[in-house]
Amino acid sequence: MLKSPTRGKAELSEAKRYTVTAALPYTNGPIHIGHLAGVYVPSDIYARYLRLQGKDVAFICGSDEHGVAISMKAKKEGITPQQVIDKYDGIIRQSFIDFGISFDNYSRTSSKIHHDTAQEFFRKLYDHNDFIEEVTEQLYDAKADQFLADRFVTGTCPKCDNPEAYGDQCEKCGSTLNATDLINPKSTITGEIPILKSTKHWFLPLDRYQDFLTQWILVDHAKDWKANVLGQVKSWLDDGLKPRAVTRDLDWGIDVPVEGAEGKKLYVWFDAPIGYISSTKEWASRTGKNWEDYWKNPDTSLVHFIGKDNIVFHCIIFPAMLKAEGTYILPENVPANEFLNLEGNKLSTSKNWAVWLHEYLLDFPDKQDVLRYVLTANAPETKDNDFTWKDFQARNNNELAAVFGNFINRVVVLTHKYYNGIVPSPNEFTEVDEKTLAELKAYPAVISSSIERYRFREAQGELMNVARLGNKYLADEEPWKMVKTDPERVKTQMYVALQIAWALATLCEPFLPFTARKLSRILVIPTKEESHFNWKLVSETSELLKSGHKIGQAEILFAQIEDAEIQKQIDKLEATKKANIMENQVIEPQKETSTFDDFAKLDLRVGTILEAEKMPKANKLLVLKVDTGIDIRTIVSGIAEHFSPEEVIGKRVTVLVNLAPRALRGVESQGMILMTNDKDGKLVFVNPDKTSTLSTSSDGVENGALIS
């Protein structure tokens, strides 16, 4: 039985306006599903919801174009950083458009307005003596004749011993690092071991803001911020904040606007969050707004949507910068998400282990909402979560198509069949009708409660319960049977069902914007007229779809996804996995050259293992009886950790029969079994069986056959 929504309504803050930011994506590659699930779909749901509530919203984002990742990509591809950012800015922008991410402004940190804004921000803090100027020892690649930015250094993480940690962060344990913290650092440019060299830089003294940040986050926001955010912030604060460099020696980025800083750039972590401000300025200039209202007015609510790898920058460093500047508001919330995995493995750009948005639409055209739905259903809101293609198919077929799409299709088809597409006038409502309509009116508050607490997965689940409410109503009332005996009653039934369909068109808009548009077209809802398309109407209006209104023809909202389509995606990932294995496969170098006479001394024969038992008190050794064709002999082999005695009996093997006998734990071994490792590193026999993947012949050979 469908549970009636009973949760209390969450009230939006009394803010006059909302500034909603989404983490700036690096323009060193396209966008994949992890980015969409962690940041851009939840932020879009929130912004769209606020607009439906009639709120004044600035939904802001832009390309982060000064990261070291950009310089690394340019060096790798043999092009300029500008060429890199121009290429990927275009791809990223189009992906956001394609998936309905409804930014009010999407800017670039390479723009003049951003350079000016970032330099002005730095200069104000500099003039107020908010920085510490220090000469420090930094890693320097003498061969490349340059200081090494954090991502140009790898080494062993001092906290978890990961041997491939970067100079700014360990991707294994998530620790934020300085390049000089690494053990056994190495330059990624030349492979050389870097030296320490003196250089002057400016530092933001985060330790000055320790008490402020502790009170503001861990006390004032202890009850309304997410546990994963509070936990990471507390860890940083417990360790004690330290000054952090805001400038660096680099040839790509924003010039440090003070004397004595020639050749130095603003650190990307300093300039990137200022990109939210410069993007807002760009939007305000275009729309005639006052940008300061959205960043400096206490009546504004500021919310940052990010992934967990950005928590420290948005909860500690950027707020410290804003506090130091003195005129900006602080974020009301930073609802950071965890990471999304793909088929059980961590998403990886470098390993191509990802579902790229621009490629997805080639295989699943017009299915943007399916991906948005599945990513929200699996949103990593409190812990890492997993995307699988089988789940993607199941959620489309069993939920979107079977629940949402099925309800809308039945309502539209029956309305055309019985009333030529005209919404009928209802007769007297029964208790079931009134209960259903009352339940429908309660759902906006339930969904709002979840959205306003940043529980988008929960909110989407409640949206689907509206469709389930409609399906249950039709299944219980059975208008297709009732029309034969009481056609007047059917008018009321279809009227009620059509009200639910109208409500779905509005309530699904934050989650499924393309479906909302299509459903509005089917129901002929004039979406451009605000009075016909806003959140509160569902709960406050007694008649959503008026009697006499003519609806359009039925369309398939969600087509079934076939097994073959899913298998194609799984095969693509398997091909990627195999390619990564081949690329990372370590091939042992060739040994010293042997003469033909050396090789001729080896007597290799085909044999069969007849008996096998474990060597007493030896974990690695099996004692084998092998028919070599010449004789039956004992061979001791160190394979007991990989094979049980039962597994090897009957195996065809290759034996070096003229190896000098050797006593192992009192047993004389009279030869050696040839072994190797397969592509997965598993120990396997080199054998002549026709079922063997290593066999060079399609036919088996007799024991004793000489291998030459």
Helices and strands as residue ranges (DSSP letters): E 17-22, H 33-35, I 36-40, H 41-52, E 56-63, H 68-77, H 81-98, E 105-108, H 112-127, E 132-141, E 146-147, G 150-152, E 153-156, E 165-166, G 179-181, E 183-187, E 195-204, G 206-209, H 210-213, I 214-219, H 227-239, E 244-245, E 247-249, E 264-266, H 268-287, G 291-294, E 300-305, G 308-310, H 311-312, I 313-317, H 318-325, E 340-342, E 345-346, H 357-363, H 368-377, E 385-387, H 389-395, I 396-405, H 406-419, H 431-452, H 456-477, H 479-485, H 487-507, H 513-523, G 530-532, H 535-540, H 563-584, H 596-600, E 604-614, E 622-627, E 632-637, H 645-648, E 652-656, E 662-664, E 667-669, E 672-673, E 675-677, E 683-685, E 706-707
